[in-house]
Amino acid sequence: MIRCIDVDAMCIVELRDPAAKWVALSYVWGKRTFEVLKKDSLGSLRYPGALDPSWIPDTILDAITVTRMIGERYLWTDSLCIIQDSPQDKAAFIPLMDVIYGLASLTIVALSGEGAYDGLPGVRSSSRPPAEGPFFLNGVWLQKAPPLDGLGFTPADRSRSRYMTRGWTFQEILLSRRLLIFTPEVVFWECQSATWREDANWEILDPDSRGLTLFRNSVFGFDHEGIHVPKADPESFNRMYQSLVSDYGRRELTYDGDGLAAIEGILASVELTSGIGFTWGLPKPYLGVAITWPTDNNASRVRRRKATYMIVTKHDTIYVPYPSWSWVGWVGPNLFDDSFGNLAGEHAGLVFYMLDSEKDRLILIEQNQELIKMESSNRIHRRAPPTWREDAFREVSMKQVPQSLLAPELRPALLIFWTSCCTLVWDHTMTRSGVRQEERKLHGENEGDDDGEDEKEEDADDEQSKRVQVLCDRRGNKVRVVWDHHLNDVTTASGEAELIIVGRSCTEYARPRSELVAYGVEKQSSGARTRVVSATVAEEEWNALADRKWELVFLL
């Protein structure tokens, strides 16, 4: 069943016919409030004529007009087709965005404007600047041509669009098969075969004409087919996933709790075509690598997502804290790009488990075994042996899980695994100049590379230098730590920091030493740990630590 607006009867209807067709609307709500579907209004809005134009926002009203004009009868829009004060209704329909937008005959996109009251330019008279009409010259009618250097809707135009900054609209346009895009001055049509604009003749009748490719550039700057990756193609999946997560991480959400919901539709569509499942936005077969995701280097742009994620079970509605070990548990940009490496790269050999949400059993997260092998000629170091890893102790049983972590609201977010842990303290004898020298060593540079500019650089607010720190264990063994970003609250009042190994650096083959990825963590009263920041450490230095222990970790 899907609720829609009947644009002829002007009421809310429920479509149960599998062959039913509908048009979807993608827009931004804006700051101005308006009437939405609620529990107590659903009954009355089912009567013909109940949707009075006097209280419907202009964008929705214009979309109703467009739906009629193209000969369709049903329009889907979130504000009037999902009961906004019903957690159960939201839980039922929000995960179905891949179906709602993916199966829509057409999606109307309100790319211009700041909110629901700005309308669709061109639908009403005088709602956009008048177009330059054709003119007669030397016996020939002429029309001003659109720009030849693109679509006439530039990246600068996109960056100024409020629509392009929102998290929800990201998946709505990616999931849609056909788009009718309303910009301030022109309307575009876009599908997986072409992009056309209303004031230009871009239709090419010859299907073999190579000219068609000139106009397949997306108005939005990305490829709609990109989320449909074939099975058993790790390279394509890696490129697609990193691009999706990076783009999504730069977008905004009004409600923190929507962090996963606003991309769930895309992930469901990817799972359908690739066969790769996800847990909290991370691909399960590549969890051992994906868990090493890096955040933006600027700590001020990244913060923990404080809201909860709603899960409706057969018996109850539970609100689960977003896990710290997934990028979806944080607000702000992440660095899934070339500096991260490849999801199909080699992981650290850790074994991950999660709890069944309803039954007392553990679920093993199967890891991808088709690892990309770096050619020996590409690797510039000899890997240190993983003596930090104790392979004899990697299995987990339910008896080992503390009762305090079996609460329904914690189960879905709990990641369980054996790993190497160590509590370290700052090496306070290390000066800034010394830290910079340690940083050079990390990158394989010689001490003689100093060009005499160190004294000047010490006074500069060098963010990169701040991220490199030297820590030691109780015997004085040192380990150089490169944090994702400069962050002090990973330490306790005594100046200690606990690090746990979660993976292997995906770009270590290009480093002078093999590197591990660690989380700087805080321990909770429940016995669980939470990620505060991630870091890289040299594997041979970690091996040499006297205080490292092989422990069963419960990560929230």
SENUPA-303572 format. One record per residue (C-alpha): x, z, y. Coordinates in steps of 0.05 Angstrom, whole numbers, plus 5000, padded with zeros to 4 digits. Each point is the difference from the previous one (the first is absolute). Example, Ala and Ser with C-alpha at 12.3 -4.5 7.8 and 13.67 -1.06 7.14 Angstrom:
BEGIN
+------+------+------+
:    u :    w :    v :
+------+------+------+
: 5246 : 5156 : 4910 :
: 5027 : 4987 : 5069 :
+------+------+------+
This chain:
BEGIN
+------+------+------+
:    u :    w :    v :
+------+------+------+
: 5000 : 5000 : 5000 :
: 5023 : 4984 : 5070 :
: 4963 : 5016 : 5065 :
: 4995 : 4946 : 5053 :
: 4964 : 4983 : 5063 :
: 4944 : 4950 : 4989 :
: 5011 : 4959 : 5064 :
: 4931 : 4968 : 4994 :
: 4959 : 5063 : 4987 :
: 5048 : 5044 : 5042 :
: 5003 : 5057 : 4951 :
: 5046 : 5031 : 4948 :
: 4992 : 4972 : 4930 :
: 5033 : 5013 : 4932 :
: 5025 : 4939 : 4963 :
: 5002 : 5008 : 4925 :
: 5004 : 4926 : 4979 :
: 5071 : 4984 : 4976 :
: 4992 : 4931 : 5031 :
: 4983 : 5028 : 5069 :
: 5040 : 4974 : 5060 :
: 5018 : 5036 : 5064 :
: 5042 : 4993 : 5062 :
: 5047 : 5058 : 5019 :
: 5020 : 5024 : 5069 :
: 5070 : 5025 : 5017 :
: 5007 : 5035 : 5068 :
: 5024 : 5063 : 5034 :
: 4952 : 5056 : 5016 :
: 5033 : 5021 : 5065 :
: 4992 : 5066 : 5037 :
: 4928 : 4991 : 5022 :
: 4951 : 5031 : 4950 :
: 4941 : 4962 : 4971 :
: 4945 : 5008 : 4949 :
: 5022 : 4997 : 4927 :
: 4965 : 5005 : 4933 :
: 4987 : 5072 : 4980 :
: 4962 : 5036 : 4945 :
: 4939 : 5014 : 5042 :
: 4996 : 4929 : 5029 :
: 5009 : 4959 : 4936 :
: 4926 : 5003 : 4982 :
: 4974 : 4978 : 5068 :
: 5051 : 4943 : 5007 :
: 4974 : 4967 : 4936 :
: 4937 : 4977 : 5036 :
: 4999 : 4930 : 5031 :
: 5016 : 5002 : 5074 :
: 5032 : 5069 : 4996 :
: 5066 : 4974 : 5026 :
: 4983 : 4996 : 5074 :
: 5050 : 4959 : 5040 :
: 4995 : 5051 : 5056 :
: 5045 : 5050 : 4963 :
: 5044 : 4954 : 4959 :
: 5071 : 4990 : 5029 :
: 5013 : 4930 : 5028 :
: 5052 : 4981 : 4947 :
: 4953 : 5015 : 4943 :
: 4942 : 4966 : 5036 :
: 5042 : 4938 : 5012 :
: 5021 : 5000 : 4927 :
: 4926 : 5001 : 4980 :
: 4990 : 4939 : 5045 :
: 5059 : 4963 : 4969 :
: 4975 : 5016 : 4929 :
: 4933 : 4969 : 5017 :
: 5032 : 4939 : 5032 :
: 5041 : 4983 : 4938 :
: 4939 : 5006 : 4956 :
: 5016 : 5066 : 4965 :
: 4952 : 5058 : 4994 :
: 5041 : 5062 : 4986 :
: 5054 : 5034 : 5041 :
: 5043 : 5059 : 4978 :
: 5030 : 5047 : 5051 :
: 5028 : 5068 : 4985 :
: 4963 : 5039 : 5054 :
: 4931 : 4979 : 4976 :
: 5013 : 4988 : 4926 :
: 5036 : 5064 : 4980 :
: 4966 : 5067 : 5011 :
: 5049 : 5031 : 5049 :
: 4982 : 5073 : 4988 :
: 5000 : 4994 : 4924 :
: 5068 : 5015 : 4965 :
: 4970 : 4973 : 4936 :
: 4979 : 4934 : 5031 :
: 5068 : 4992 : 5032 :
: 5035 : 5016 : 4935 :
: 4957 : 4947 : 4965 :
: 5010 : 4943 : 5049 :
: 5067 : 5009 : 5035 :
: 5040 : 4986 : 4936 :
: 4960 : 4935 : 4993 :
: 5027 : 4966 : 5062 :
: 5034 : 4949 : 4956 :
: 4932 : 4981 : 4972 :
: 4962 : 5003 : 5066 :
: 5049 : 4958 : 5040 :
: 5028 : 4961 : 4941 :
: 4932 : 4974 : 4978 :
: 4970 : 4989 : 5069 :
: 4983 : 4928 : 5014 :
: 5033 : 5008 : 5068 :
: 5030 : 5056 : 5042 :
: 4987 : 5000 : 5074 :
: 5060 : 5029 : 5037 :
: 4994 : 5030 : 5069 :
: 5073 : 4992 : 5019 :
: 4988 : 5011 : 5074 :
: 4974 : 5062 : 5035 :
: 5011 : 5074 : 4996 :
: 4938 : 5022 : 4963 :
: 4932 : 4985 : 4971 :
: 4967 : 4987 : 5068 :
: 5046 : 4943 : 5021 :
: 4963 : 4946 : 4960 :
: 5024 : 4935 : 4971 :
: 5025 : 4953 : 5056 :
: 4961 : 4935 : 5002 :
: 4938 : 5023 : 4963 :
: 4963 : 5017 : 5064 :
: 5002 : 4957 : 5062 :
: 5053 : 5020 : 5051 :
: 5033 : 5046 : 4949 :
: 5067 : 4963 : 5005 :
: 5035 : 4956 : 5052 :
: 4971 : 4929 : 5004 :
: 5039 : 4949 : 4960 :
: 5029 : 4940 : 5034 :
: 4955 : 4942 : 4983 :
: 5020 : 4928 : 4985 :
: 5016 : 4954 : 5059 :
: 4997 : 4925 : 5010 :
: 5064 : 4964 : 5018 :
: 5012 : 4925 : 5001 :
: 4940 : 4987 : 4956 :
: 5018 : 5052 : 4949 :
: 4971 : 5070 : 4988 :
: 5056 : 5051 : 4993 :
: 5002 : 5073 : 4979 :
: 5056 : 5049 : 5016 :
: 5038 : 5012 : 4936 :
: 5015 : 5071 : 4975 :
: 5073 : 5022 : 5000 :
: 5044 : 4963 : 4950 :
: 5046 : 5059 : 4987 :
: 4952 : 5039 : 4957 :
: 4928 : 5021 : 4995 :
: 4991 : 5017 : 5073 :
: 4992 : 5073 : 4980 :
: 5072 : 5025 : 5004 :
: 5035 : 5062 : 4971 :
: 4996 : 5029 : 5071 :
: 4924 : 4990 : 4998 :
: 4997 : 5035 : 4933 :
: 5042 : 5058 : 5024 :
: 4951 : 5011 : 5058 :
: 4940 : 5000 : 4954 :
: 4973 : 5069 : 4983 :
: 4974 : 4971 : 4935 :
: 5072 : 4986 : 4976 :
: 5020 : 5073 : 5008 :
: 4946 : 5030 : 4956 :
: 5010 : 5020 : 4927 :
: 4932 : 4981 : 4973 :
: 5000 : 4929 : 5028 :
: 5065 : 4985 : 4963 :
: 4968 : 4999 : 4931 :
: 4936 : 4968 : 5025 :
: 5034 : 4936 : 5022 :
: 5047 : 4998 : 4941 :
: 4944 : 5008 : 4949 :
: 4954 : 4948 : 5031 :
: 4998 : 4929 : 4974 :
: 4973 : 4967 : 5063 :
: 5006 : 5025 : 5072 :
: 4963 : 4981 : 5063 :
: 5045 : 5029 : 5054 :
: 4975 : 5013 : 5070 :
: 5056 : 5005 : 5052 :
: 4988 : 5006 : 5076 :
: 5000 : 4925 : 5011 :
: 4994 : 4963 : 4934 :
: 4972 : 5007 : 4929 :
: 5043 : 4987 : 4939 :
: 4982 : 4985 : 4928 :
: 5049 : 5024 : 4948 :
: 5000 : 4996 : 4924 :
: 5054 : 4994 : 4947 :
: 5006 : 4925 : 5012 :
: 4998 : 4991 : 5075 :
: 4995 : 5030 : 5070 :
: 4958 : 4962 : 5051 :
: 4979 : 5013 : 5071 :
: 4935 : 4980 : 5032 :
: 5029 : 4959 : 5058 :
: 5046 : 4956 : 4959 :
: 4993 : 4949 : 4945 :
: 5044 : 5030 : 4946 :
: 4960 : 4975 : 4941 :
: 5041 : 4952 : 4958 :
: 4959 : 4956 : 4954 :
: 5057 : 4977 : 4956 :
: 5013 : 5057 : 4950 :
: 5069 : 4971 : 4986 :
: 5020 : 5002 : 5073 :
: 5060 : 5046 : 5012 :
: 4973 : 5012 : 5070 :
: 4952 : 5052 : 4972 :
: 5057 : 5050 : 4994 :
: 5009 : 5000 : 5075 :
: 4936 : 5039 : 5009 :
: 5002 : 5048 : 4942 :
: 5035 : 5053 : 5041 :
: 4958 : 5063 : 5003 :
: 4972 : 5024 : 5066 :
: 5022 : 5069 : 4977 :
: 5071 : 4980 : 4983 :
: 4998 : 5013 : 4924 :
: 4979 : 4966 : 4936 :
: 4932 : 5017 : 4971 :
: 5022 : 4977 : 4931 :
: 5059 : 5048 : 5002 :
: 4961 : 5057 : 4967 :
: 4984 : 4958 : 4939 :
: 5064 : 5005 : 4961 :
: 5005 : 4976 : 4927 :
: 5013 : 5049 : 4944 :
: 5072 : 5012 : 4978 :
: 5030 : 4975 : 5065 :
: 5038 : 5060 : 5027 :
: 5033 : 4961 : 5057 :
: 4934 : 4976 : 5029 :
: 4970 : 5069 : 4991 :
: 5058 : 5033 : 5035 :
: 4996 : 4954 : 5061 :
: 4925 : 5006 : 5004 :
: 4998 : 5076 : 4993 :
: 5055 : 5015 : 5050 :
: 4968 : 4954 : 5051 :
: 4932 : 5031 : 4991 :
: 5023 : 5072 : 5006 :
: 5045 : 4985 : 5060 :
: 4944 : 4965 : 5038 :
: 4949 : 5053 : 4982 :
: 5047 : 5057 : 5020 :
: 5003 : 4975 : 5071 :
: 4924 : 5001 : 5009 :
: 4956 : 5056 : 5026 :
: 4942 : 5039 : 4970 :
: 4950 : 5042 : 5038 :
: 4994 : 5049 : 4942 :
: 5062 : 5024 : 4962 :
: 4959 : 5006 : 4937 :
: 4992 : 4924 : 4997 :
: 5074 : 4989 : 4984 :
: 4988 : 4976 : 4929 :
: 4929 : 4976 : 5006 :
: 5018 : 4948 : 5053 :
: 5047 : 4964 : 4952 :
: 4966 : 5015 : 4933 :
: 4963 : 4934 : 5000 :
: 5065 : 4961 : 5005 :
: 5032 : 5042 : 4945 :
: 4940 : 4989 : 4955 :
: 5005 : 4925 : 5011 :
: 5074 : 5000 : 4985 :
: 4988 : 5040 : 4936 :
: 4947 : 4950 : 4978 :
: 5047 : 4940 : 5007 :
: 5067 : 5031 : 4981 :
: 4979 : 5053 : 4950 :
: 5042 : 5052 : 5037 :
: 4965 : 5066 : 5014 :
: 5013 : 5048 : 5056 :
: 5003 : 5075 : 5012 :
: 4993 : 5022 : 5072 :
: 5021 : 4931 : 5024 :
: 5063 : 4997 : 4956 :
: 5004 : 4949 : 4943 :
: 5002 : 5038 : 4934 :
: 5048 : 4955 : 4962 :
: 5049 : 5005 : 5058 :
: 4988 : 5073 : 5018 :
: 5072 : 5020 : 4985 :
: 5023 : 4953 : 5056 :
: 4939 : 5002 : 5047 :
: 5005 : 5076 : 5006 :
: 5065 : 4989 : 5039 :
: 4963 : 4967 : 5057 :
: 5033 : 5012 : 5068 :
: 4965 : 5019 : 5065 :
: 5015 : 4977 : 5070 :
: 5066 : 5027 : 5025 :
: 4966 : 5029 : 5061 :
: 4970 : 5067 : 4978 :
: 4953 : 5002 : 5060 :
: 4963 : 4939 : 4972 :
: 4987 : 5032 : 4931 :
: 4958 : 5061 : 4981 :
: 4965 : 5028 : 4939 :
: 4928 : 4978 : 4989 :
: 4962 : 5065 : 5007 :
: 4932 : 4976 : 4978 :
: 4973 : 4998 : 4929 :
: 4977 : 4943 : 4956 :
: 4930 : 5004 : 4972 :
: 4988 : 4989 : 4926 :
: 4931 : 5001 : 4970 :
: 4997 : 5020 : 4926 :
: 4942 : 5005 : 4952 :
: 4991 : 5073 : 5017 :
: 5027 : 5011 : 5070 :
: 5031 : 4973 : 5064 :
: 5072 : 5023 : 5010 :
: 5046 : 4993 : 5059 :
: 5072 : 4988 : 4979 :
: 5060 : 5010 : 5047 :
: 5040 : 4936 : 5007 :
: 5064 : 5006 : 4959 :
: 5066 : 5004 : 5038 :
: 5035 : 4956 : 4949 :
: 4961 : 4937 : 5019 :
: 5005 : 4962 : 5066 :
: 4924 : 5005 : 5004 :
: 5010 : 5075 : 5011 :
: 5035 : 4986 : 5065 :
: 4978 : 4969 : 5066 :
: 5047 : 4951 : 5032 :
: 5044 : 4940 : 4984 :
: 5039 : 4995 : 4934 :
: 5059 : 4956 : 4986 :
: 4980 : 4958 : 4941 :
: 5046 : 4943 : 5018 :
: 5067 : 4971 : 4981 :
: 5033 : 5067 : 5015 :
: 4958 : 5031 : 4944 :
: 5018 : 4951 : 4946 :
: 4957 : 4976 : 4942 :
: 4945 : 5037 : 4963 :
: 5022 : 4968 : 4935 :
: 5070 : 5029 : 5009 :
: 5029 : 5053 : 4955 :
: 4969 : 5070 : 5004 :
: 5034 : 5066 : 4985 :
: 4972 : 5010 : 4930 :
: 4952 : 5056 : 5018 :
: 4935 : 5007 : 4962 :
: 4937 : 5012 : 5041 :
: 4935 : 5032 : 4979 :
: 4934 : 5012 : 5036 :
: 4940 : 5043 : 4981 :
: 4934 : 4973 : 4977 :
: 4951 : 5017 : 5056 :
: 4948 : 5029 : 4952 :
: 5033 : 5015 : 4933 :
: 5059 : 5046 : 4984 :
: 5048 : 4945 : 4981 :
: 5061 : 4966 : 5029 :
: 5005 : 4926 : 5014 :
: 5068 : 4966 : 4992 :
: 5014 : 4949 : 5055 :
: 5030 : 4941 : 4962 :
: 5059 : 4970 : 5037 :
: 5017 : 4927 : 5004 :
: 5057 : 4983 : 4952 :
: 5013 : 4929 : 5025 :
: 5051 : 5023 : 5051 :
: 5036 : 4952 : 5045 :
: 5073 : 4998 : 4978 :
: 5049 : 4993 : 5057 :
: 5058 : 4954 : 4983 :
: 5065 : 5038 : 4993 :
: 5030 : 4955 : 5054 :
: 4948 : 5027 : 5049 :
: 5013 : 5073 : 4985 :
: 5059 : 5025 : 5041 :
: 5008 : 5067 : 4965 :
: 5004 : 5030 : 4931 :
: 4939 : 5043 : 4989 :
: 5012 : 5075 : 4989 :
: 4973 : 5026 : 4933 :
: 4933 : 5035 : 5008 :
: 5026 : 5067 : 4976 :
: 4948 : 5033 : 5046 :
: 4945 : 4977 : 4952 :
: 4983 : 5039 : 4937 :
: 4963 : 4950 : 4958 :
: 4985 : 5051 : 4945 :
: 4951 : 5034 : 5046 :
: 4952 : 4950 : 5029 :
: 4934 : 5011 : 4964 :
: 4945 : 5044 : 5030 :
: 4943 : 5038 : 4967 :
: 4937 : 5030 : 5029 :
: 5026 : 5070 : 4983 :
: 5054 : 4990 : 5053 :
: 4952 : 4987 : 5057 :
: 4985 : 5063 : 5041 :
: 4926 : 5020 : 5002 :
: 5004 : 5000 : 5076 :
: 5010 : 4924 : 4999 :
: 4940 : 4985 : 4955 :
: 4951 : 5006 : 5058 :
: 4955 : 4938 : 5004 :
: 5023 : 4984 : 5071 :
: 5074 : 4999 : 4979 :
: 4997 : 4964 : 4933 :
: 4994 : 4928 : 5026 :
: 5060 : 5008 : 5047 :
: 5049 : 5037 : 4954 :
: 5061 : 4962 : 4976 :
: 5040 : 5035 : 4944 :
: 5071 : 4983 : 4976 :
: 5066 : 5030 : 4980 :
: 5056 : 4988 : 5049 :
: 5064 : 5026 : 5031 :
: 4992 : 5051 : 5056 :
: 5049 : 5035 : 5045 :
: 4996 : 5049 : 5058 :
: 5054 : 4985 : 5051 :
: 5023 : 5027 : 5068 :
: 5027 : 4966 : 5061 :
: 5075 : 4993 : 5007 :
: 5005 : 5031 : 5069 :
: 5074 : 4985 : 5004 :
: 4984 : 4926 : 5005 :
: 5003 : 4973 : 5072 :
: 4962 : 4940 : 5025 :
: 5064 : 4960 : 4997 :
: 5010 : 5023 : 4928 :
: 4929 : 4980 : 4982 :
: 5012 : 4931 : 5030 :
: 5063 : 4994 : 4957 :
: 4960 : 5019 : 4938 :
: 4950 : 4947 : 5020 :
: 5056 : 4948 : 5001 :
: 5021 : 5021 : 4930 :
: 4929 : 4990 : 4976 :
: 5004 : 4928 : 5023 :
: 5069 : 4988 : 4972 :
: 5036 : 4999 : 5067 :
: 5071 : 5027 : 5008 :
: 5021 : 5056 : 5046 :
: 5043 : 4951 : 5037 :
: 4939 : 4962 : 5021 :
: 4990 : 5049 : 5058 :
: 5003 : 4958 : 5063 :
: 5010 : 5059 : 5047 :
: 4928 : 5001 : 5022 :
: 4980 : 5062 : 4959 :
: 5004 : 5048 : 5059 :
: 4952 : 4958 : 5040 :
: 4954 : 4991 : 4940 :
: 4998 : 5075 : 4987 :
: 4963 : 5010 : 5066 :
: 4950 : 4945 : 4986 :
: 4934 : 5015 : 4968 :
: 5018 : 4961 : 4937 :
: 4940 : 5004 : 4954 :
: 5039 : 4971 : 4941 :
: 5054 : 5053 : 5006 :
: 4948 : 5056 : 5003 :
: 4973 : 4977 : 4932 :
: 5067 : 5010 : 4965 :
: 5015 : 5073 : 4982 :
: 5048 : 5035 : 4953 :
: 4972 : 5055 : 4955 :
: 5035 : 5043 : 4948 :
: 4985 : 5043 : 4940 :
: 5025 : 5072 : 4990 :
: 5067 : 4976 : 4974 :
: 5012 : 4956 : 5061 :
: 4987 : 4934 : 4966 :
: 4977 : 4952 : 5054 :
: 4947 : 4947 : 4999 :
: 4987 : 4951 : 5056 :
: 4925 : 4992 : 5013 :
: 4970 : 4942 : 5038 :
: 4930 : 5022 : 5020 :
: 4944 : 4949 : 5012 :
: 4997 : 5029 : 5070 :
: 5028 : 5059 : 5038 :
: 4956 : 5059 : 4979 :
: 5018 : 5074 : 5003 :
: 4940 : 5031 : 4966 :
: 5026 : 4983 : 4931 :
: 5043 : 5063 : 5005 :
: 4979 : 5072 : 4992 :
: 5015 : 5057 : 5048 :
: 5065 : 5012 : 4962 :
: 5023 : 4928 : 5012 :
: 4987 : 4978 : 4928 :
: 4969 : 4935 : 4978 :
: 4974 : 4983 : 4931 :
: 5009 : 4929 : 4976 :
: 4970 : 4969 : 4937 :
: 5019 : 4932 : 4972 :
: 4942 : 4951 : 4996 :
: 5033 : 4932 : 4990 :
: 5058 : 4953 : 5010 :
: 5015 : 4961 : 5064 :
: 4975 : 4929 : 4992 :
: 5057 : 4972 : 5042 :
: 5056 : 5041 : 4968 :
: 5031 : 4937 : 4969 :
: 5023 : 4982 : 5071 :
: 5028 : 5070 : 5014 :
: 5071 : 5026 : 4985 :
: 4970 : 5053 : 4954 :
: 4939 : 5007 : 4957 :
: 4945 : 5038 : 5038 :
: 4941 : 5044 : 4982 :
: 4937 : 5012 : 5040 :
: 4981 : 5073 : 5010 :
: 4942 : 5035 : 5033 :
: 5011 : 5059 : 5046 :
: 4943 : 5046 : 4977 :
: 4963 : 5063 : 5016 :
: 4976 : 5046 : 4945 :
: 4927 : 5024 : 5003 :
: 4972 : 5066 : 4976 :
: 4965 : 4962 : 4944 :
: 5067 : 4979 : 4971 :
: 4993 : 4928 : 5023 :
: 5049 : 4965 : 5047 :
: 4984 : 4953 : 5057 :
: 5043 : 4945 : 5029 :
: 5024 : 5012 : 5072 :
: 5050 : 4943 : 5005 :
: 5039 : 4953 : 4954 :
: 5074 : 4988 : 4999 :
: 5055 : 4963 : 4962 :
: 5061 : 5034 : 4968 :
: 5061 : 4973 : 4964 :
: 4989 : 5007 : 4925 :
: 5070 : 5025 : 4985 :
: 4994 : 5054 : 5054 :
: 4933 : 5023 : 4971 :
: 5032 : 5003 : 4930 :
: 5054 : 5046 : 5027 :
: 4951 : 5052 : 5029 :
: 5007 : 5067 : 4964 :
: 4931 : 5025 : 5017 :
: 4958 : 4941 : 4978 :
: 4947 : 5016 : 4947 :
: 4956 : 4959 : 4955 :
: 4930 : 5024 : 5016 :
: 4927 : 4983 : 4988 :
: 4973 : 4980 : 5068 :
: 4927 : 5000 : 5022 :
: 4995 : 4956 : 5061 :
: 4939 : 4998 : 5047 :
+------+------+------+
